[in-house]
Amino acid sequence: METGKSFRRLIMTEEKAEKNFIYGIRAVIEAVREGKDIDKLMVQEGIAGNLFNELKNICKEHRVPYQFVPAQKLNRITRSNHQGVIAFISEITFDDIESVLQGIFESGKTPLLMILDRITDVRNFGAICRTAECAGVQAIILPSRGAAQINADAVKTSAGAIHKLPLCRSSNLKETIYYLKDSGVQIVGCTEKTNHLYTTVDMTTPTAIVMGSEENGISSEYLKLCDKKAKLPLLGTIESLNVSVSAGIILYEAIRQRSAENSDL
């Protein structure tokens, strides 16, 4: 009886997963051409041929990144004839940061944004989105590579916030940071590599808060671009907080500071 239940669970899991990805070179080409938001594109190592060259060209044109993986990894995802290509379709439609930022300024609001550098855990990502939406963050910016997959687990953990909060994907996070700086948005890095406590950093002006991975923090190239750095005090023996907890603390510090200038908060 238990074996039957396990088999049914496996079938249900596979049926659910089938809705999240497509496979086959031609099918993926058409999806990219139609403007589908591709969350992750995996290509079998050693693949070649005219059709694959067409896929490469259209991915370059639409700025869709892909990664080479062993055939065994693709075979574990589906037993169908994938032709060496599997694309995961995003649960959401990404927004354009230029349009979002312009809209924020035109509405007379002070931008409060988040930049997530290499946050790969889907539950941490979902939790950050939930807190960000509650805190009034107007957009979260993600890199095209090295970001958490936006799947059902992420959506569930976010309590639906992923569908309410503009998510902007950047193919070049460094250029995006420069764009924000040129637009008058200060970049605040949440990092232990500073002596400035988070409560001493002024976040009442247009601000984008950068959160890095729990393993390595913010990448050094992005940390150099930060206008200010903010540190959370750690009084125990553990060296770091969970990144979603850290995000909540610094976001609500920004709210606390802004509440003094805005009676609506």
C-alpha positions in Angstrom: 0.0 0.0 0.0 2.8 2.4 0.9 4.5 1.6 -2.4 1.3 2.6 -4.2 1.1 5.9 -2.4 4.8 6.6 -3.1 4.3 5.9 -6.8 1.2 8.2 -6.9 3.2 11.0 -5.2 6.0 10.6 -7.7 3.6 10.8 -10.6 1.9 13.9 -9.1 5.3 15.5 -8.5 6.4 14.9 -12.1 3.1 16.2 -13.5 3.5 19.4 -11.5 7.1 19.7 -12.5 6.2 19.3 -16.2 4.3 22.6 -16.0 7.4 24.4 -14.9 9.8 23.5 -17.7 9.9 22.8 -21.4 12.4 20.8 -23.4 13.6 20.3 -26.9 15.7 22.8 -28.9 12.9 24.1 -31.1 10.4 24.4 -28.3 12.9 26.5 -26.3 13.7 28.7 -29.3 10.1 29.5 -29.8 9.6 30.2 -26.1 12.5 32.7 -26.0 11.3 34.2 -29.3 7.8 34.7 -27.8 9.3 36.6 -24.8 8.7 33.9 -22.2 10.6 34.6 -19.0 13.2 31.9 -18.7 14.2 31.3 -15.1 17.0 28.8 -16.0 18.2 27.3 -19.2 20.3 24.1 -19.1 22.2 22.8 -22.1 23.9 19.5 -22.4 27.7 19.6 -22.5 29.1 18.9 -25.9 26.0 19.8 -27.8 26.5 21.2 -31.3 24.7 21.7 -34.7 22.9 24.3 -36.7 19.8 24.2 -34.5 21.8 24.7 -31.3 23.6 27.6 -33.0 20.2 29.1 -33.7 19.4 28.7 -30.0 22.6 30.4 -29.0 22.0 33.3 -31.3 18.4 33.9 -30.1 19.5 33.6 -26.4 22.2 36.3 -27.1 19.6 38.5 -28.8 17.2 38.2 -25.9 19.9 38.2 -23.2 18.9 34.8 -21.9 21.8 33.1 -20.0 22.3 29.4 -20.1 24.6 26.9 -18.4 26.2 23.7 -19.6 25.4 20.6 -17.6 26.1 16.8 -17.8 23.5 14.7 -19.7 22.7 12.9 -16.5 21.4 16.0 -14.9 18.9 16.6 -17.7 17.9 12.9 -17.7 17.0 13.2 -14.0 14.6 16.0 -14.8 12.7 14.3 -17.6 12.8 10.9 -19.3 11.5 12.4 -22.5 13.6 13.3 -25.5 14.9 16.7 -24.4 17.5 16.9 -27.2 20.0 18.3 -24.7 18.0 21.4 -23.7 15.7 22.1 -20.8 14.3 25.5 -19.9 12.5 26.4 -16.7 9.7 28.9 -17.1 9.6 31.6 -14.5 6.5 31.7 -12.2 6.4 35.5 -12.8 6.9 38.2 -15.4 10.0 40.3 -14.7 9.8 44.1 -14.8 12.2 46.6 -16.2 14.1 48.5 -13.5 14.3 51.7 -15.6 10.5 51.8 -16.1 9.9 51.0 -12.4 12.3 53.6 -11.1 10.9 56.2 -13.4 7.4 55.4 -12.2 8.5 55.7 -8.5 10.0 59.2 -9.1 7.0 60.3 -11.1 4.6 59.3 -8.3 6.6 61.5 -5.9 7.7 58.6 -3.7 11.2 58.1 -2.3 12.7 54.9 -3.8 13.4 52.0 -1.5 14.8 49.1 -3.5 16.7 45.8 -2.8 19.5 44.2 -4.7 20.0 40.5 -4.0 23.5 39.2 -4.8 23.7 35.4 -5.1 20.7 34.6 -2.9 20.2 31.1 -4.1 18.0 29.5 -1.4 14.4 29.7 -2.6 13.0 29.9 0.9 15.3 32.7 1.9 14.4 34.5 -1.3 10.7 34.0 -0.7 11.0 35.2 2.9 12.9 38.3 1.7 10.1 39.1 -0.8 7.5 38.7 1.9 9.2 41.1 4.2 10.1 43.5 1.4 6.4 43.7 0.2 5.3 44.4 3.8 8.0 47.1 4.2 6.9 48.9 1.1 9.9 48.1 -1.1 9.1 49.1 -4.6 11.3 46.6 -6.5 13.8 43.8 -6.0 16.7 43.5 -8.4 18.1 40.1 -9.2 21.1 39.0 -11.4 20.3 36.7 -14.4 22.8 34.2 -13.1 23.3 32.9 -9.5 19.9 33.8 -8.2 17.3 31.6 -6.6 14.9 29.8 -8.9 11.4 31.4 -8.7 9.4 28.3 -8.2 6.3 27.2 -6.3 8.3 26.9 -3.0 9.5 30.5 -3.4 6.0 31.7 -4.1 4.6 29.8 -1.1 7.3 31.1 1.3 6.6 34.6 0.1 2.9 34.3 0.9 2.2 35.5 -2.6 4.4 38.6 -2.3 6.3 37.5 -5.4 3.2 38.2 -7.4 2.7 41.7 -5.9 6.2 43.0 -5.8 8.1 44.1 -9.0 11.0 41.8 -9.6 13.6 43.1 -12.0 16.3 40.8 -13.6 19.6 42.3 -14.6 22.0 40.6 -17.1 24.7 43.0 -15.8 24.3 43.8 -12.2 27.3 46.2 -12.2 25.8 48.3 -14.9 22.4 48.3 -13.1 24.1 49.6 -9.9 25.8 52.4 -11.9 22.4 53.2 -13.5 20.8 53.5 -10.0 23.7 55.7 -8.8 23.4 58.0 -11.8 19.7 58.2 -11.1 20.3 59.6 -7.6 19.8 56.3 -5.7 22.4 55.6 -3.0 23.6 52.0 -2.7 23.8 50.7 0.8 25.6 47.4 1.4 24.5 45.2 4.4 27.9 43.8 5.4 30.0 43.0 8.4 33.0 44.6 6.6 32.4 48.1 8.1 32.4 49.9 11.4 29.1 51.7 10.7 26.1 50.3 12.5 22.9 50.1 10.4 21.2 52.6 12.7 23.8 55.3 11.8 23.3 55.1 8.0 20.8 57.6 6.6 18.2 55.8 4.5 15.7 58.6 4.2 17.0 59.4 0.7 16.5 57.2 -2.4 18.1 53.9 -1.4 18.9 50.5 -2.8 19.9 48.0 -0.1 22.3 45.2 -1.2 22.1 41.8 0.5 24.7 39.2 -0.2 24.9 35.4 0.1 25.2 33.9 3.6 28.4 32.1 2.5 30.4 35.0 1.1 28.4 38.1 1.6 28.3 40.8 -1.1 30.7 40.3 -4.0 33.8 42.5 -3.7 33.1 44.2 -7.1 29.6 45.3 -5.9 30.8 46.1 -2.4 33.2 48.7 -3.9 30.3 50.4 -5.6 28.3 50.8 -2.4 28.0 54.5 -1.3 27.5 53.4 2.3 27.9 50.2 4.3 25.7 49.1 7.2 26.6 46.5 9.9 24.2 44.6 12.1 25.6 44.0 15.6 26.3 40.3 16.5 26.6 39.8 20.3 26.6 36.0 20.3 29.1 33.4 19.0 27.4 32.7 15.7 29.1 34.8 13.0 26.1 35.8 10.9 22.3 36.1 10.8 20.1 34.4 8.3 20.0 36.7 5.2 16.2 37.0 5.3 16.3 38.0 9.0 19.0 40.6 8.2 17.0 42.0 5.3 14.0 42.4 7.7 16.0 44.3 10.3 17.6 46.8 7.9 14.4 47.3 5.9 12.4 48.2 9.0 15.3 50.5 10.1 14.7 52.4 6.8 11.0 52.6 7.7 11.7 53.8 11.2 13.9 56.6 9.8 11.4 57.6 7.1 8.5 57.6 9.5 9.9 60.7 11.1 9.5 62.6 7.8 6.2 61.0 6.7 3.2 61.1 9.0 1.5 58.4 6.8 3.9 55.7 8.1 
